[in-house]
């Protein structure tokens, strides 16, 4: 027996509601990127999303709710893209491919998603409402990021240098990407990327070539 009319209607309404919510969040991220956080209003977001203000308020009753959800959505995008691209690079690999992994991460940092992420962090310094939103969300993001990196690079995660090199990679590349937003071609990205790859390969000498990814993943 097929689903009842009530069940079909409910499913359609749920789908419509989810699509509206996603449209609003994507519009918020687009506005943050194109207009800047300070110049983005709920009216501009609803107009960009193509939804009525009432429909947006149904999902996000306050500006605080919308900002919080937008930041979470942004972080979900970053994590999903990172996991997808890095996993694809390492498909079938016996050992983690450090150079390819760094190149993929650097490409992700040169996108509108990271530009918005960085701008929100800077804006939170003087915007207490935004700071209140960002602080717990960023803590959750950092935990999820570390878990993702550990799963994607199981052999490297066994190294004594793993935590240190994760901080090094994240701070160096994100800092360089932030500088590139202003300085452009003056940022010596090729030189710094080459140095980072050499440093990581040196730091992981205790596991590279001795621990295979499949064995590390299964604890073997």
Secondary structure, DSSP 8 states (H G I E B T S, - for coil): ----HHHHHHHHHHHHHHHHHHHHHHHHHHHHHHH-STT--HHHHHHHHT--HHHHHHH-SSHHHHHHHHHHHHHHHHHHHHHHHHHHHTTT-SS--HHHHHHHHHHHHSSHHHHHHHHHHHHTTT-HHHHHHHHHHHHHHHHHHHHHHHHHTTTGGGSTTHHHHHHHHHHHHHHHHHHHHHHGGGS-HHHHHHHHHHHHHHHTTTTTTTS-HHHHHHT-
